[in-house]
Amino acid sequence: MFSRQDVLLTFLLEAVRLTDQRWIDASFCLARFVQPHYLDVDIQYLGIVEAILDGWEKTFTPIYHRQIKGDYDFNSDPYPFLYTHINAVSKMWVLSGYEILRVIYNQLENNSNAPILPDEFKTLFWQFTMVRMETAKYEHARVSNSTGNPTNVTQIDSDGICRVGWRVYCKKSNTIKDIIRKNLAEEFVETFREMKETYR
């Protein structure tokens, strides 16, 4: 049995310690080409919040399975509290990530002295854009056939962990697409790490 305060405090204290070193490495990849210079710190902040969300999703997973099975006790399981917090913080995380990618894209795409952005970066930026268009601007990503408000989705990953994401419209494939936040995080950090190796 644990309280809401216990959940928040535990993962907040552990988040900084558990932040994946990859985020720190990746944060310096464009320091020479992009202003402001503290953008690298903001990327590290994304990594800290990612560690918090990763911990919350791992804690939420057994609660989710109990809820699916009908073995759910509202008085002892903080399901509404934890699920709501995961969704809320995930939304803030993806919007912050979008702004970082937007600044980088706008500055480097129009700078002949800057390195060419790889296709992986542009694909990543498009995925963040799709989520942002429907969660922040409340409209579809430049298509006439909107899905309406984005639907929060859950997906069990290969490690059995329940991950949270969004169901949005994908213009490129003209299909409905589920975008899982954890997958976005992995694509973000790996894309930036590869860019760091390229631009060193």
N, C-alpha and C positions, 0 to 999 in steps of 0.2 A: 504494500500500500504506500503510495507516495502522493504528495500534494502537487498542485500546479506550480507552486513556487520552487519545489524541489526539482521538478523537471527543467524549468528555465535556468535555475542557478547551476545545476549540474552540467548542462551542455554549454552554457555560456563560459564557465570556467575551463571546461575541457576543450572548447573550440580552438582557442589560440594554440594550445599545446598540440592539438591533433591536426592543425591545418597542414594540408599536404604541401610538402616542400616544393612540389612542382609549380604551385601557384607563385611562390616567391621567385623561383627561377624564371618563370614565364613573364613575370611583371616587368622585367628590364629589357625586353626584346626590342622595344621601339623608343627607348629613352633619348636617343640621338636625333630622332626625326619628328617627334610629336610634342606639342605644347598643350597643356602645362606639364611640367616635369613630374608633378605629383600624381600624374595619371597612373604611374606604376604602383603607388600606394593604394589607389582605389582598386586596382586589380587584386592586390593582396587582401583588401577588405572583402572582395567577392569570395576569395578563398576561405576567409574566416567564416563568413555567413554560410558558405557551402558546407563547412565542417559542422556547423550548428544544425543545418537542415538534414545532413546525412545522419547525425545522431538522432534527431527527432524521428526520421523515417524508420530507423532501425527499432526505436522504442515503440513506434506506432504499429509495426508489422504484426506482432502477436495479438494486439488489440483488434486490428482489422480482421484477422482470421476468426477471432472469437465472435466478432460482430456478424460476420458472414454466416457462421454456424448457428447464430441465434443464442450463443452462450455469452451474453453481454449483460453486465451489471452496471447501470448508469451511475450508481453510487460509488463504485470502486474503480471503474475504468474511466479515465479522462478522455474518452473518444472524441466528443464534440470539441472539447478544448484543444486537444493536440492536433486534430485534423484541421481545425480552423486556423490555428497558428501556422501550421505547415503551409497551407494555401496562401495565407496572408504574406508571410515572409518570402515565399517562393515568388509571388508576384512582384514584391519590391526588389528581389534579387534579379529577376529577369529584366525589369525596367532599368535598373542600374547598369546591368551588363550591356543592354542596348545602347545606352548613352555613351559608354566607353567605346563601343564598336563604331558608333556614328561619328564621334570625334576623330577617331583614327582614320576611318574611311574618307571623311571629308578632307582631312589635311593631306593624306598621302596620295589620294586619287588625283588631286589637282596640283601636285608638287613634282615637277620633272626631275628634281634632284633626290627624291625619296625612292626607296625600293618599291618594286611592283608588288601589289598585294596578291597573294596566291588565291587560287580558286577556292581553297578550303576556307579562307577567311570570308570570302564573299558568300559562300554557302551558309556559314555560321551566322553572318550578319542577317541574311534573309530569314533564317529560322527565328532569330530574336525579333526581327521586324514583324513577322506574322503574328507572334504572340502579343507583341506590343500594340499592333493595330486593333486587335480585338479586346485586349484587357485594359488598355489605357485610353485609346481613342474611340473605343466602342464601335468600331467599324471593321469590315473585312479588309484584307490586304489587297487593295486596288482591284477588286473584282465586283461585278454587279450582283453576284449570287451569294449574299452573305449568309453565314451560318447563324447570325444573330449573336447573342452573348456567348462567349466561349464556355465550353463545358469542362469543368475540372474532371480529370480522369486519374485512375490509379492503375498501376501496372506492376506485376511481380517480376523482378529482374532475375538474372541467371543465378544469383546468390540467394534467392528467395525473399528478398527485401521488397516491401511495398513502396513504390516510387510514385510521386505525384507529378502531374503534368496538365496539358491543355489540349482540347480538341479544336482545331482551327481549319480554315479553308486554305488549301495550297494552290496558288494560281498556276505554278509551273506544271503541275501534274493534273490540275483540274479535279482534285480529289479532297476528301476530308482527311486530315493528317493529325495523328496524335504526337505531340511533342512533349517528351518527358524531361523534366528539369535536370535530373541527374545526368542524362545523356548530353544535354546541352553543356553542362559543367565540364564533362570529360572532353567533349569536342573543343570547348573554349581553351582549356589549359593545354591540351596537346597541340592545337593549332598554333598557339603562341610559343610553345616550346620549340616547335619546328621552325617558326619564323626567327626565333632567337639564334638558332644554329645557322640559318641562312644569312642573317644580317650582321653577324658578329664581325 
